[in-house]
Amino acid sequence: MLGSTGSIGRQTLDVVRHLPQRFRIAGLAAGNNVSLLAEQVEEFRPDFVFCSAPDTEQRRALGRLPANCRVLPLEEMASHRDVDMVVVATSGKVGLDAVLAAVRAGKQVALANKEALVMAGGIIMREAGENGAQVLPVDSEHSAVWQCLRGESGGSVRRIILTASGGPFRGYSAARLQEVDVEQALRHPSWTMGRKVTIDSATLMNKGLEVIEAHWLFSVPVSSIRVLVHPQSIIHSMVEFADGSLKAQLSWPDMRLPIQYALSYPERLPNDSLPRLDWDGIGRFDFERPDYTRFPCLRLGIEAGEKGGTYPAALCAADEVAVALFLEGRIRFVDIAGVVEKVLAKHCSVAQPALEDIMAADGWAREAARALAGGSN
């Protein structure tokens, strides 16, 4: 479980907690939340653990490890012979090396990290195919598409429709968006997520990233993937087939549902802790086109996916820096898109990138974003 103390990590452990007869946690990896990591280690008793907190805090947290628990690097943990599945719930480019290590070792990878697949989707999917690994989507939208495609032939897909809640600012005017602060941007109307993902949801960058993810996961051209705003967040995505029929996956907006589906695939396991839809209370489903003028991050994500090469890597890096700067109060909410767009305008893409090219694009874009924002952070 990579990213065990984050929102997806905690919800994954909750699924495991309710299905102890089916799953056992072999390893836990976290960032700076050492106190929660220590509690998780105490409860789940993993064989190995990783913590990226500063050395002093690491020693304080890891000094209380059970006798059988060892400290292992992420890549070694993800490829360990005793691991069957690796859940990747880290945010940003952290975890990319671990994803590659897992697929090269032929593991099942339940992927909730958008950036790894956006940055290096071609490499990851190729390595997975060559080594008999499976990349299983955890994002609710991609899990929905995955479920809709079960039993269908790949050539029958005409279009994938990814739904979006629209975020907390769906009805805001351009002038009102100028005044958005951090506290407002972190209030998502439907989902409980980490800070980075929540901001990406507010700018709709997350949907741009999801378009690129869907391209790699389902081998569908970017031009055949559409985003549709659905404020109720009940229909998680749809697939339109060659004959004009559509399939949709519906459920209450709770990430434990797609997490459990990835963990238990191809089975569906009963779990009384998971919510059920109240059809009497739903009332209606609404849909609308996204506004690319008020939310240009969505446009930037789709354009980067269409251009390919190292554009998606530069997109992820610039967005990660811009979001961090916004959370620190150094730029405005509306400046996030401006920073990303200016970085992409200056980027010299490599058309068929190796991993080294992707890492170079990532580093360059981070520096370019910081420079545009007026200094390093």
ABEGO torsion letter per residue (X at the ends): XBGAABAAAAAAAAAAAABAAABBBABBBBBABAAAAAAAAAAAGBABBBBABBAAAAAAAAAABBAABBBBBAAAAAABAABABBBBABBEABGAAAAAAAAAAGBBBBBABAAAAAAAAAAAAAAAAAAGBBBBBABAAAAAAAAAABGBBAAABABBBBBBAGEAAAABBAAAAAABBAAAAABBAABBBBAAAAAAAAAGAAAAAAAAAAAAAAGBBAAABBBBBBAAGABAEBBBBAAGBBBBBBBBBBAAAAAAAAAAOABBBBBAABBBBBAAAAGBBBBBBBBAAABAAAAAAAAAAAAEEAAAAAAAAAAAAAAAAAAAGABBAAAAAAAAAAAAAABBBBABBBAAAAAAAAAAAAAAAAAAAGEBX
